[in-house]
C-alpha cells in the first residue's frame, strides 16, 4: 500500500489541510533513474471520524497536474462531515504500477479553527490582559503615541525596559509624531525663506542690490551721477513746480487697539511656551538614512518577494530642547511678521503713504513699496463685519500652532485620538509654515473664487488659467518636487532605483497640480495686504497688480511674469476722500486747493 495516515486530531470547529504534492516527472531516459515517469496512480485525500473504520474521500489529485520537477501547493477545506474531536486524514494511492507512479508529500500543515466564542474564554482573556500590559510598557519605554500614560509616572522602579527588543537606555527614539511635524514645518519655513530671499535679491533691485552696491562696491566701480540725471524739463501737460498733484497721508492708529493685539498675540505664546517646556522631557530623536552609493542587498530582505532592503548606515539626530526652540522661534517669527506688516504695533512700523500723480512718477507709495497707479484695477467698499472676519483670520495665523502640537503630545491621549489631534495641529503648523502668517487669509480669498458660482468669477478664473505663467509654475513645481522627493526617498527610504524614480515622478505630478493651482490663483486678486492699524471698521480695498521686475537678460526673462500677481490693499487713512480721488485720477480739486 502507498498511503500516509495522521493520528486522530481535534477538528470540532473545522479547518484546512495544506500540503505539497509531487509525482515522478517525465524523464528522457528511464534506465538512468529509479524514479520513473508516473503515468497513472492518482492520489486521494480521505477522512475518518471513527478511528479508521470507514474513510470518506473529499479530494483527488490527478497525476498530470502534479508531474513536474517541483512540488505543487494544495489547500483543502475540511468538510462539515469531518468535524469531530478524533478526525483522521489519509493520503492514499489505491492503484499504481510497482516500479513507477511514485509520489511524494511535503510540508503537511493542518489548521484547526478555534471555537466561535474563543475571544470570551477565560484563558484567552487572561493572556490578553497580560499581553496588553507588556505592550503598554514597551510603548511607554519608547514613548510612542501608543503609550496612554506619562512614562515618567507609569514606568516605576519595578518596570524594567531592558527586556524590550531594540530599547537602549538614554531616551533615544526614532523621529515620529509631534516631533516630526515640527521638523517638517521648520524645513518648509526654511525653504520658503530661502526662496523669498532669493527672489527679493533678484527682483527688488532698487532696494537690495542698490544697498549692496553702495555698501560693498568700491567707489571707482559705482555708477556716477551726471548732469543728465538732474536735467528735468517740464512737459506742457504737467503742472508747474510746486503745483504737482501729490498727497501724503497718515494711517489712523488706535493705541488701545495696539495694546489689545499685543496681548492677543503674546499671552497665548507665553502660556503655550511655558506649558510646552513643562510637558516636554529630555530626549533625543533620530532618523536613519542611507548614504549615496550604498546598494541594496536582496539577502538583507526578510522575504524574497519584498524589494531589496538597504541597511541604514547613518542617522540624523537632534534633542528635544532644539525642537522646543524651533517651536518657540517659528511661532514668534509669525507673530513678529503680523505685528510689523499687518497690525503695525510699533510706531516705527506704521508705513508712510503718499500718492504722486506726476507723469514722471505716477505711483502710490506704501512704505518702501511702490504701486504704479495704472496698475490699480478697482476700488471696492467692504463692510465692518468683513473687516472683523479678516482680522480674526490674521489672529489665527499668529497663534502658537507649533507649541500646541508639542503640548498635545504631553496629554498622552489614546493612540487613535493622539494620531488625529497631533495630526490636525501638525498639519496647521506645516500649512502656516509654507504659506506664511497670512495663510488663513490667503486661503479665504482663494476659496471665494474656487467655490464661487458667479459667472464673472468663473470667467476671471478661465482668463487666469490661460496666463503663460501657469505652465511655467506647473513645470518648475514638478521639477522641484520630483527632484527633492527623489533625494529624500533615496536617502531615507531607499529600496531600489526604480522605486525611487517612480515615487519621485508620482510626487512630481502632484507638484505640477499644485503649480497649476498656484498660477491660477496668482492671476486672481487673492494676495491680501491689510494694514490693520485701528479697530476693524468699514472701508475701501484697492485691487492692484503687483508687478515684479526681474533683471534677467538671458532666456529666463519670464521670471517677472511668474512672480507678478494680483493683490488687495487696505489702509485706514486720515483723509480717505482725498486718497480715493487721487487713486481715481480726480486731481482737479487737489490742484485748486494747493
C-alpha positions in Angstrom: 0.0 0.0 0.0 1.1 3.6 -0.7 -0.6 5.8 1.9 0.0 8.2 4.7 -2.3 8.4 7.8 -2.4 11.0 10.6 -3.2 10.5 14.2 -6.6 11.5 15.5 -7.0 15.3 15.6 -9.5 17.6 17.2 -11.3 19.2 14.2 -14.5 20.1 16.0 -14.6 23.6 14.5 -13.3 22.7 11.1 -10.2 24.0 9.4 -8.0 23.4 6.4 -5.5 20.8 5.2 -2.4 22.2 3.5 0.4 20.2 1.8 2.7 20.0 -1.2 2.4 17.1 -3.6 4.7 15.9 -6.4 4.5 12.9 -8.9 7.5 11.5 -10.7 8.3 13.9 -13.5 8.8 12.9 -17.2 12.4 11.8 -17.9 14.0 11.1 -21.3 16.0 8.0 -20.3 14.3 5.9 -17.6 17.2 3.5 -17.5 19.3 6.1 -15.7 16.9 6.7 -12.8 14.9 4.8 -10.3 12.2 7.4 -10.2 10.5 6.5 -13.5 7.8 8.7 -15.1 4.4 8.4 -13.5 1.5 7.8 -15.9 -1.2 6.7 -13.5 -2.0 6.3 -9.9 -4.0 9.3 -8.8 -3.8 10.2 -5.1 -6.9 10.7 -2.9 -7.4 12.6 0.3 -9.8 11.0 2.8 -11.0 11.5 6.3 -12.4 9.2 9.1 -14.2 10.1 12.3 -14.4 6.5 13.7 -10.7 5.8 14.1 -10.2 4.5 10.6 -13.1 2.0 10.3 -14.6 4.0 7.4 -13.0 6.5 5.1 -14.7 9.2 3.1 -12.9 10.9 0.1 -13.0 14.7 -0.2 -10.1 15.4 -2.5 -8.5 13.8 -5.6 -5.2 14.7 -7.4 -4.6 13.7 -11.0 -1.1 12.7 -12.0 -0.5 15.0 -14.9 -1.4 18.1 -12.7 1.5 17.5 -10.4 4.0 15.7 -12.6 6.7 18.4 -12.5 10.2 18.9 -11.1 8.8 20.9 -8.2 6.1 20.5 -5.6 2.6 21.9 -6.1 0.8 23.5 -3.2 -2.7 22.2 -2.2 -5.2 23.6 0.3 -8.4 21.7 1.1 -11.2 23.0 3.3 -12.3 20.3 5.7 -16.0 19.3 5.1 -18.6 19.6 7.8 -18.8 15.8 8.0 -15.2 15.7 9.2 -16.0 17.9 12.3 -15.1 15.8 15.3 -12.6 15.5 18.1 -10.9 12.4 16.6 -10.7 13.1 12.9 -8.0 11.2 10.9 -6.7 12.1 7.4 -5.3 9.7 4.9 -3.5 10.2 1.5 -4.0 7.0 -0.5 -2.9 5.8 -3.9 -5.2 2.7 -4.5 -3.9 1.8 -8.0 -0.3 2.0 -9.2 2.4 0.2 -11.0 5.1 -1.2 -8.7 8.1 0.2 -10.4 6.7 3.6 -11.3 3.9 6.0 -10.3 5.9 7.3 -7.4 4.7 10.4 -5.4 5.9 12.5 -2.5 4.3 14.6 0.2 5.9 17.6 2.0 5.1 20.4 4.3 1.8 19.0 5.7 0.1 21.6 7.8 -3.4 21.0 9.3 -5.1 24.2 10.7 -7.7 23.8 13.4 -10.1 26.7 13.7 -10.9 28.0 17.2 -14.4 27.9 18.7 -16.5 30.9 17.8 -16.5 32.1 21.4 -12.7 31.8 21.9 -12.4 35.5 22.5 -14.6 35.3 25.5 -12.8 32.3 27.1 -11.1 32.7 30.4 -7.6 31.6 29.4 -7.6 33.9 26.4 -8.8 36.9 28.4 -6.1 36.4 31.0 -3.4 36.2 28.3 -4.8 39.2 26.6 -4.6 41.3 29.7 -1.1 40.2 30.3 0.0 40.9 26.7 -1.7 44.3 26.7 0.2 45.2 29.9 3.6 44.2 28.3 2.8 46.0 25.1 1.9 49.1 27.0 5.1 49.0 28.9 7.1 48.6 25.7 5.2 51.5 24.1 6.0 53.7 27.1 9.6 52.6 27.1 9.9 54.1 23.6 7.5 57.0 24.4 5.4 56.3 21.3 2.0 57.8 20.6 0.5 54.4 21.6 1.6 55.0 25.2 -1.6 56.1 27.0 0.3 57.2 30.2 3.0 59.6 31.1 6.2 57.4 31.1 7.7 59.4 33.9 5.0 58.2 36.3 3.9 54.9 34.6 7.3 53.4 34.5 8.1 52.9 38.1 11.2 51.2 39.6 9.6 47.8 39.2 9.1 48.2 35.5 12.3 47.4 33.5 12.7 48.3 29.8 15.7 46.1 29.3 13.6 43.2 28.1 12.1 45.3 25.3 13.8 44.4 22.0 15.5 47.4 20.4 15.3 49.6 23.6 18.5 51.4 24.6 18.9 53.4 27.8 19.2 57.2 27.3 15.8 58.2 25.9 16.6 58.0 22.2 13.7 57.5 19.8 13.0 57.4 16.1 11.6 60.7 14.8 7.8 60.5 14.9 4.5 62.2 15.8 4.6 65.8 17.0 8.4 66.0 16.7 8.2 65.0 13.1 5.6 67.7 12.3 7.7 70.4 13.9 10.8 69.3 12.0 8.8 69.3 8.7 7.3 72.7 9.5 10.8 74.2 10.2 12.2 72.7 6.9 9.2 74.2 5.0 9.8 77.6 6.6 13.5 77.5 5.8 12.9 76.6 2.2 10.2 79.3 1.9 12.6 81.9 3.5 15.4 80.9 1.2 13.2 81.2 -1.9 11.7 84.5 -0.9 15.1 86.0 0.0 16.5 84.9 -3.4 13.5 86.4 -5.2 13.9 89.6 -3.3 17.6 89.8 -4.1 16.9 89.3 -7.8 13.7 91.3 -8.3 13.9 94.2 -5.8 17.0 95.7 -7.3 16.2 99.3 -6.4 16.3 98.3 -2.7 18.5 95.3 -2.1 21.0 95.4 -4.9 21.4 99.2 -4.7 22.1 99.0 -1.0 24.6 96.2 -1.6 26.5 98.2 -4.2 26.6 101.4 -2.1 27.9 99.5 0.9 30.3 97.0 -0.5 31.3 98.1 -4.1 34.4 100.3 -4.4 33.7 103.9 -5.3 35.5 103.5 -8.6 33.0 100.9 -9.6 29.9 102.7 -8.7 27.8 104.5 -11.2 28.5 108.2 -11.3 25.7 110.8 -11.3 25.8 113.0 -14.4 24.1 116.3 -15.2 21.6 114.5 -17.4 20.2 112.9 -14.2 19.1 116.3 -13.0 18.0 117.8 -16.3 14.3 117.6 -15.8 12.4 119.6 -18.4 8.8 120.5 -17.7 6.3 119.0 -20.1 3.4 121.1 -21.4 0.8 118.9 -19.8 2.5 119.0 -16.3 1.6 121.4 -13.6 4.3 123.9 -12.7 6.8 123.1 -10.0 5.3 123.4 -6.6 1.8 122.5 -8.0 2.3 118.8 -8.5 -0.7 116.6 -7.7 0.8 115.0 -4.6 -0.8 113.8 -1.4 0.7 112.5 1.9 -1.5 110.6 4.3 -1.2 109.3 7.8 -2.5 105.9 8.9 -5.1 106.1 11.7 -3.7 104.4 14.7 -5.6 103.5 17.9 -3.3 102.9 20.9 -5.9 100.8 22.7 -6.1 98.5 19.6 -2.3 98.1 19.6 -2.3 97.1 23.3 -5.2 94.7 22.7 -3.4 93.0 19.8 -0.2 92.8 21.7 -2.0 90.9 24.5 -3.8 88.7 22.0 -0.5 87.6 20.4 1.8 87.5 23.4 -0.5 85.9 26.0 -1.1 82.6 24.1 2.5 82.4 23.1 3.8 82.8 26.6 1.3 80.3 28.0 2.0 77.8 25.3 5.8 78.1 25.7 5.6 77.6 29.5 3.2 74.7 29.1 5.3 73.1 26.3 8.5 73.3 28.3 6.8 71.7 31.4 5.4 68.7 29.5 8.4 68.0 27.2 11.1 65.9 28.8 14.7 65.5 27.8 15.2 63.0 25.0 16.9 62.6 21.6 15.2 61.8 18.3 16.9 60.4 15.3 16.1 59.5 11.7 18.2 56.7 10.0 19.4 57.4 6.5 21.2 55.7 3.6 24.3 57.2 2.1 24.5 57.6 -1.6 26.2 54.7 -3.3 25.0 52.1 -0.6 23.5 49.5 -2.9 20.5 47.3 -2.0 21.1 43.7 -1.0 18.4 41.0 -1.6 19.9 38.9 1.1 19.1 41.6 3.7 15.4 41.4 2.9 13.2 39.4 5.3 11.1 38.0 2.5 12.1 37.2 -1.0 9.0 38.8 -2.6 9.8 42.2 -1.0 12.1 44.8 -2.6 15.8 44.6 -1.8 16.4 46.3 1.5 19.2 48.7 2.3 20.6 48.8 5.8 20.8 52.4 7.0 24.4 53.4 7.6 23.9 56.7 9.3 21.4 58.8 11.3 20.5 62.4 11.7 19.6 63.3 15.3 18.6 66.2 17.5 17.5 66.9 21.0 14.1 67.7 22.4 15.4 71.1 23.6 16.2 72.1 20.0 12.7 71.1 18.9 11.2 73.2 21.6 13.5 76.1 20.5 12.2 75.6 16.9 8.6 75.8 18.1 9.2 79.0 20.1 11.1 80.6 17.2 8.6 79.7 14.4 5.6 80.9 16.5 7.4 84.1 17.4 8.5 84.7 13.8 4.9 84.7 12.6 3.8 87.0 15.5 6.6 89.5 14.6 5.6 89.4 10.9 2.0 90.1 11.7 2.9 92.8 14.2 5.1 94.6 11.7 3.4 94.1 8.3 -0.3 93.9 9.3 -1.1 95.4 12.7 1.9 97.8 12.9 2.1 97.5 16.7 5.3 99.6 16.9 5.0 103.3 15.8 8.1 102.9 13.6 6.4 100.1 11.7 3.5 102.3 10.5 4.0 102.9 6.8 4.2 106.3 5.2 1.6 106.6 2.5 1.8 109.1 -0.4 0.4 109.5 -3.9 2.2 111.3 -6.7 0.2 111.8 -9.9 3.2 113.5 -11.7 3.5 111.6 -15.0 7.2 111.0 -14.2 6.2 109.1 -11.0 2.6 108.2 -11.1 2.7 105.9 -8.1 1.2 105.1 -4.8 3.9 104.6 -2.2 3.2 102.5 0.9 6.4 102.3 3.0 9.1 101.0 0.6 6.5 99.6 -1.8 5.6 101.4 -5.0 2.4 100.7 -6.8 2.1 102.3 -10.3 -1.3 104.0 -10.5 -2.0 102.5 -13.8 -1.8 99.0 -12.2 -4.7 99.9 -9.9 -7.6 97.9 -11.2 -10.6 98.5 -9.0 -11.6 100.1 -5.7 -14.3 98.2 -3.6 -16.0 99.0 -0.4 -16.1 96.4 2.4 -18.2 96.1 5.5 -17.2 96.2 9.1 -18.1 92.5 9.5 -15.8 91.6 6.7 -13.0 93.5 8.3 -13.6 91.8 11.6 -13.5 88.4 9.8 -10.2 89.2 8.1 -8.8 90.4 11.4 -9.7 87.1 13.0 -8.0 85.1 10.2 -4.8 87.1 10.8 -5.0 86.4 14.5 -5.3 82.7 13.8 -2.1 83.0 11.7 -0.3 84.3 14.8 -1.4 81.5 17.2 1.3 79.2 18.6 0.4 76.2 16.5 3.8 74.5 16.7 3.9 74.8 20.5 0.3 73.4 20.7 1.4 70.4 18.6 4.1 69.6 21.2 1.7 70.2 24.1 -0.8 67.6 22.6 2.0 65.1 22.8 2.2 65.6 26.6 -1.5 64.8 27.1 -0.8 61.1 26.3 -4.1 60.5 24.6 -5.3 57.2 23.4 -3.4 56.3 20.2 -6.4 56.8 17.9 -7.1 60.3 19.4 -3.4 61.3 19.5 -2.9 60.4 15.9 -5.8 62.7 14.9 -5.2 65.5 17.3 -1.5 65.8 16.7 -2.0 65.3 13.0 -4.5 68.2 12.8 -2.4 70.7 14.7 0.8 69.5 12.9 -0.9 70.0 9.6 -1.9 73.5 10.5 1.6 74.3 11.6 3.0 73.0 8.3 0.3 74.8 6.4 1.3 78.1 8.0 5.0 77.5 7.6 4.6 77.0 3.9 2.1 79.8 3.1 3.2 82.3 5.8 1.5 84.0 8.7 -1.3 85.2 6.3 -2.1 81.6 5.3 -5.6 81.6 6.6 -6.4 85.0 4.9 -5.0 83.7 1.6 -7.0 80.6 1.9 -10.2 82.6 2.4 -9.7 84.7 -0.7 -8.7 81.6 -2.7 -11.8 79.7 -1.7 -14.0 82.7 -2.6 -13.1 82.1 -6.2 -12.8 78.3 -6.2 -16.2 77.8 -4.7 -17.9 80.7 -6.4 -20.8 80.0 -8.7 -20.8 83.6 -10.0 -20.3 83.8 -13.8 -17.9 86.7 -13.6 -15.8 84.9 -11.1 -15.7 81.8 -13.2 -14.7 83.9 -16.3 -11.9 85.5 -14.3 -10.6 82.0 -13.4 -10.8 81.0 -17.0 -8.7 84.0 -18.1 -6.2 83.4 -15.3 -5.8 79.8 -16.4 -4.7 81.0 -19.8 -1.8 83.0 -18.5 1.5 81.7 -19.6 3.0 81.6 -16.1 0.6 78.8 -15.2 2.6 76.5 -17.5 5.9 77.8 -16.0 4.8 77.2 -12.4 3.4 73.7 -13.2 6.7 72.7 -14.9 9.0 74.1 -12.2 6.9 72.7 -9.3 7.0 69.3 -11.0 10.8 69.6 -11.3 11.4 70.9 -7.8 9.1 68.3 -6.1 10.3 65.3 -8.1 14.0 66.1 -7.5 13.5 66.9 -3.8 11.3 63.8 -3.2 13.7 61.6 -5.2 16.6 62.7 -3.0 14.6 62.2 0.2 13.4 58.7 -0.8 16.9 57.8 -1.9 18.3 58.9 1.4 15.8 57.7 4.0 13.5 55.1 2.4 15.7 53.7 -0.4 14.7 50.3 -1.8 15.7 50.4 -5.4 16.4 52.9 -8.2 13.1 52.1 -9.9 11.2 52.6 -6.7 12.8 56.0 -6.1 12.3 57.1 -9.7 8.5 56.3 -9.9 7.9 57.7 -6.4 9.6 60.9 -7.5 7.5 61.1 -10.7 4.2 60.5 -8.9 5.0 63.2 -6.3 6.2 65.5 -9.1 2.7 65.1 -10.8 1.1 66.3 -7.5 3.6 69.2 -7.5 2.6 70.1 -11.1 -1.1 70.1 -10.0 -0.1 72.4 -7.1 1.8 74.7 -9.5 -1.2 74.9 -11.8 -3.5 75.9 -8.9 -0.9 78.4 -7.7 -0.6 80.0 -11.1 -4.4 80.2 -11.4 -4.8 81.9 -8.0 -1.9 84.3 -8.6 -3.8 85.6 -11.6 -6.7 86.4 -9.3 -6.8 89.0 -6.6 -6.0 86.6 -3.7 -3.0 88.3 -2.2 -4.1 90.2 0.9 -2.2 93.3 2.1 -4.1 94.7 5.0 -2.8 97.3 7.4 -5.0 96.9 10.4 -3.9 100.0 12.4 -7.3 100.6 14.1 -10.3 98.7 15.3 -12.0 96.9 12.4 -14.3 99.1 10.5 -15.8 99.6 7.1 -13.5 100.9 4.4 -12.2 100.5 0.8 -10.0 97.9 -0.7 -7.7 98.6 -3.6 -7.2 95.8 -6.1 -3.9 96.2 -8.0 -1.4 94.2 -9.9 1.8 93.6 -8.0 4.5 93.6 -10.8 7.9 92.1 -10.2 10.8 93.3 -12.4 13.4 90.6 -12.9 16.9 91.8 -14.1 17.3 88.7 -16.3 19.0 89.4 -19.6 19.0 85.8 -20.9 16.3 83.4 -22.0 14.8 83.2 -18.5 13.3 86.6 -18.8 9.8 85.2 -18.0 10.6 85.1 -14.2 9.0 88.5 -13.9 5.7 87.1 -15.2 6.0 84.2 -12.8 6.1 86.3 -9.7 3.6 89.0 -10.8 0.3 88.6 -9.0 -3.0 90.3 -8.1 -3.4 91.8 -4.7 -5.7 93.6 -2.2 -4.5 96.7 -0.3 -6.4 98.0 2.7 -5.4 101.2 4.5 -7.1 103.3 7.2 -6.0 106.9 6.5 -6.8 110.2 8.0 -8.2 111.6 4.7 -9.9 108.7 2.8 -11.8 111.0 0.5 -8.6 112.6 -1.0 -7.0 109.2 -1.1 -9.8 107.8 -3.2 -9.9 110.9 -5.5 -6.2 110.7 -6.3 -6.5 107.0 -7.0 -9.4 107.5 -9.4 -7.5 110.3 -11.1 -9.7 113.2 -9.9 -6.9 115.7 -9.2 -8.7 118.9 -10.2 -9.9 119.5 -6.7 -6.5 118.8 -5.3 -4.8 121.4 -7.6 -7.3 124.0 -6.7 -6.7 123.5 -3.0 -2.9 123.9 -3.4 
